[in-house]
Amino acid sequence: MADQSAIVMQSTITCPQCGHVETETMPTDACQFFYDCKGCGEVLKPLEGDCCVYCSYATVPCPPVQQNGKGCC
């Protein structure tokens, strides 16, 4: 199990539709299944096999994946 202090809470998410980039703070205790793009309004959903939108579209995977090496769902 990873040290809690090593968990990265900020991740930069990129919309696959319009390319808008936004840095967000990820939830620590749950997967985020939906994300509303602030550029085009597209509702992002995880790709098949990913637990959340951060694991699919962002620079850093969600905290549960960082901590456990797998999704929380």
C-alpha positions as CSV (number, residue, x, y, z in Angstrom):
1,M,0.0,0.0,0.0
2,A,1.3,3.4,-1.0
3,D,2.1,6.2,1.5
4,Q,-0.9,8.5,1.7
5,S,1.4,11.5,1.4
6,A,2.6,10.2,-2.0
7,I,-0.9,10.4,-3.5
8,V,-1.2,13.1,-6.1
9,M,-4.5,15.0,-5.8
10,Q,-4.3,17.2,-8.9
11,S,-4.7,15.9,-12.4
12,T,-5.0,17.6,-15.8
13,I,-7.9,16.2,-17.8
14,T,-8.1,16.7,-21.6
15,C,-11.4,16.4,-23.5
16,P,-11.1,14.0,-26.4
17,Q,-13.8,15.9,-28.3
18,C,-12.5,19.5,-28.2
19,G,-9.1,19.3,-26.6
20,H,-9.9,21.6,-23.7
21,V,-7.5,21.1,-20.8
22,E,-8.4,21.6,-17.2
23,T,-6.6,20.8,-13.9
24,E,-8.9,19.4,-11.3
25,T,-8.7,18.1,-7.8
26,M,-9.7,14.4,-7.7
27,P,-12.0,12.9,-5.1
28,T,-10.1,10.7,-2.7
29,D,-12.7,8.1,-1.8
30,A,-14.7,7.5,-5.0
31,C,-14.4,7.1,-8.7
32,Q,-15.7,9.9,-10.8
33,F,-17.7,8.4,-13.6
34,F,-18.8,11.6,-15.3
35,Y,-17.0,14.8,-16.1
36,D,-18.6,17.9,-17.9
37,C,-16.0,19.4,-20.2
38,K,-15.7,23.1,-19.5
39,G,-14.8,23.8,-23.1
40,C,-17.6,22.1,-25.2
41,G,-20.0,20.7,-22.5
42,E,-19.4,17.0,-23.6
43,V,-20.1,14.6,-20.7
44,L,-17.0,12.4,-20.5
45,K,-17.4,8.8,-19.3
46,P,-14.6,6.3,-18.5
47,L,-13.2,4.2,-21.4
48,E,-13.9,0.5,-21.1
49,G,-11.7,-1.1,-18.5
50,D,-11.0,2.2,-16.6
51,C,-12.7,2.9,-13.3
52,C,-13.1,6.7,-13.8
53,V,-12.6,9.7,-16.2
54,Y,-9.3,10.5,-14.6
55,C,-7.9,7.1,-15.5
56,S,-9.1,7.5,-19.1
57,Y,-8.4,11.2,-19.9
58,A,-6.1,12.7,-17.3
59,T,-2.4,13.0,-16.6
60,V,-2.6,11.2,-13.2
61,P,-4.8,8.3,-12.4
62,C,-7.3,8.6,-9.5
63,P,-6.2,8.3,-5.9
64,P,-7.6,4.7,-5.4
65,V,-5.6,3.5,-8.4
66,Q,-2.5,5.3,-7.1
67,Q,-2.9,3.8,-3.7
68,N,-4.0,0.3,-4.5
69,G,-2.9,-0.2,-8.1
70,K,-6.5,-0.9,-9.1
71,G,-9.8,0.9,-9.3
72,C,-12.0,1.4,-6.3
73,C,-15.1,0.2,-8.1
